[in-house]
Amino acid sequence: MIQALLIFLLQIIYVPVLTIRTILLVKNQTKSAAGVGLLEGGIYIVSLGIVFQDLSNVWNITAYVIGFSVGLLLGGYLERKLAIGYITYNVSLLEKCEELVSALRSSGFGVTVFEGEGIDSIRYRLDIVAKRSREKELLEIINGNAPKAFMVSYEPRSFKGGYLTKAMKKRKDVN
């Protein structure tokens, strides 16, 4: 029973580490992913090694499977809390909302405003890139100023130039 408990604990550590490593790879942070992969590989070999010592031990197999599942839940929670990377929002508005643009810019968000042609009138689109850790704050500002806005989000893998890059460089130079 002690082995089953050890396997379970290793799995609830292993799977979140696997999740973080995968996210780092997707975010193009390969050196960090390789470092995390060392820990992941070690845990994987130890826990699976214990299971393979006795494939007739139902408790060990069950602990592995349930630990994997619980680890997935924990990994998803951890990913949301870490909020690694950036998020881009395209916000479509029926009217040019200077209050929204001003509120976003005064909060430090870079905003580009576009004017476009809708089916029956002019539309306005805001392109906003923000750290994922500030996504909730961004959405609160948008919803507070333009609750009927149509929004689409995606995660950029990389970017170059622009307000956000300059702001990050300034912060790096200060440190």
Legacy VTK file of the C-alpha trace (Angstrom):
# vtk DataFile Version 3.0
C-alpha trace
ASCII
DATASET POLYDATA
POINTS 175 float
0.000 0.000 0.000
2.950 2.336 0.617
4.067 1.802 -2.992
0.594 2.709 -4.247
0.645 5.913 -2.192
4.133 6.758 -3.510
2.987 6.150 -7.104
-0.061 8.362 -6.557
2.069 11.188 -5.124
4.611 10.891 -7.929
1.831 11.106 -10.510
0.291 14.229 -9.007
3.750 15.811 -9.280
4.626 14.295 -12.674
1.555 15.361 -14.648
1.645 19.064 -13.667
5.369 19.074 -14.510
4.470 17.489 -17.869
1.831 20.194 -18.374
4.297 22.999 -17.620
6.914 21.469 -19.933
4.386 21.242 -22.766
3.321 24.869 -22.265
6.932 26.023 -22.289
7.505 24.181 -25.570
4.410 25.732 -27.132
5.579 29.169 -25.942
8.937 28.526 -27.654
10.869 28.436 -24.348
12.824 25.304 -25.219
15.683 25.710 -22.720
13.276 26.018 -19.797
11.268 23.084 -21.172
14.418 20.956 -21.317
15.189 21.750 -17.675
11.681 20.844 -16.572
11.931 17.715 -18.737
14.785 16.415 -16.574
12.509 16.385 -13.539
9.659 14.934 -15.571
11.790 12.072 -16.910
13.087 11.150 -13.470
9.631 11.014 -11.913
8.257 9.049 -14.884
10.933 6.357 -14.683
10.597 5.890 -10.921
6.783 5.690 -10.840
6.435 3.505 -13.916
9.306 1.319 -12.699
7.400 0.588 -9.485
4.260 -0.288 -11.464
6.141 -2.599 -13.853
7.787 -4.505 -10.981
4.469 -6.242 -10.355
1.782 -5.866 -13.011
-0.546 -8.055 -10.948
-0.677 -5.388 -8.201
-4.009 -3.718 -8.899
-3.412 -1.079 -6.209
-0.277 0.236 -7.912
-1.964 0.371 -11.315
-5.016 2.081 -9.831
-2.829 4.599 -7.996
-1.001 5.362 -11.254
-4.227 5.918 -13.196
-6.006 7.956 -10.512
-2.833 9.954 -9.795
-2.546 10.763 -13.490
-6.126 12.030 -13.556
-5.730 14.121 -10.393
-2.430 15.405 -11.801
-4.254 16.624 -14.920
-6.660 18.601 -12.772
-3.782 20.033 -10.762
-1.790 20.801 -13.927
-4.713 22.716 -15.446
-5.143 24.718 -12.261
-1.418 25.472 -12.097
-1.360 26.563 -15.759
-4.174 29.057 -15.164
-2.421 30.446 -12.080
0.965 30.802 -13.783
-0.627 32.368 -16.913
2.586 32.097 -18.922
2.750 34.146 -22.108
0.544 36.681 -23.814
-3.017 36.982 -25.048
-4.313 39.013 -27.966
-7.864 40.322 -28.101
-9.593 41.657 -31.184
-12.479 43.757 -29.884
-15.178 44.835 -32.371
-17.323 47.851 -31.537
-20.297 49.525 -33.209
-19.074 52.945 -32.107
-15.651 54.425 -31.518
-15.344 54.245 -27.743
-12.662 56.725 -26.704
-13.380 56.036 -23.019
-12.481 52.380 -23.503
-9.322 53.147 -25.472
-8.272 55.737 -22.885
-8.960 53.393 -19.959
-6.957 50.597 -21.578
-4.010 52.834 -22.414
-3.945 54.455 -18.984
-3.802 50.950 -17.485
-0.725 50.186 -19.564
-2.291 48.115 -22.338
-1.168 48.746 -25.905
-4.190 49.371 -28.135
-4.373 49.817 -31.891
-7.670 51.147 -33.298
-8.890 50.234 -36.789
-11.892 51.537 -38.689
-13.655 49.050 -40.949
-16.695 48.545 -43.081
-19.525 46.520 -41.573
-22.606 45.259 -43.394
-24.526 48.488 -42.832
-22.191 50.899 -41.041
-18.662 51.703 -39.952
-17.234 49.390 -37.284
-14.233 49.820 -35.011
-11.753 47.160 -34.014
-9.245 47.295 -31.200
-6.206 45.039 -31.212
-4.860 44.537 -27.704
-1.909 42.407 -26.614
-1.480 41.762 -22.912
0.270 39.410 -20.525
-2.003 36.479 -19.708
-1.562 37.316 -16.038
-3.455 40.592 -16.720
-6.262 39.078 -18.821
-8.888 39.357 -16.091
-8.071 43.052 -15.590
-8.257 43.624 -19.353
-11.675 41.967 -19.608
-13.014 43.970 -16.659
-12.048 47.232 -18.379
-13.605 46.138 -21.680
-16.815 44.858 -20.072
-17.091 47.979 -17.921
-16.832 50.326 -20.907
-18.272 48.282 -23.782
-20.366 45.389 -22.451
-21.783 44.569 -25.931
-18.376 44.347 -27.604
-17.649 41.293 -29.735
-14.315 39.791 -28.691
-12.043 37.132 -30.115
-8.879 36.043 -28.334
-5.858 34.027 -29.285
-2.370 33.445 -27.940
0.517 34.725 -30.038
3.547 32.451 -30.109
5.932 35.296 -30.834
5.903 38.954 -31.789
8.313 41.714 -32.711
8.207 45.480 -32.308
5.343 47.647 -31.105
4.347 49.231 -27.809
4.529 46.050 -25.737
8.062 45.201 -26.858
9.252 48.748 -26.097
7.608 48.669 -22.659
9.272 45.328 -21.846
12.670 46.633 -22.994
12.308 49.732 -20.785
11.510 47.547 -17.745
14.489 45.295 -18.524
16.829 48.286 -18.786
15.618 49.608 -15.393
16.315 46.289 -13.603
LINES 1 176
175 0 1 2 3 4 5 6 7 8 9 10 11 12 13 14 15 16 17 18 19 20 21 22 23 24 25 26 27 28 29 30 31 32 33 34 35 36 37 38 39 40 41 42 43 44 45 46 47 48 49 50 51 52 53 54 55 56 57 58 59 60 61 62 63 64 65 66 67 68 69 70 71 72 73 74 75 76 77 78 79 80 81 82 83 84 85 86 87 88 89 90 91 92 93 94 95 96 97 98 99 100 101 102 103 104 105 106 107 108 109 110 111 112 113 114 115 116 117 118 119 120 121 122 123 124 125 126 127 128 129 130 131 132 133 134 135 136 137 138 139 140 141 142 143 144 145 146 147 148 149 150 151 152 153 154 155 156 157 158 159 160 161 162 163 164 165 166 167 168 169 170 171 172 173 174
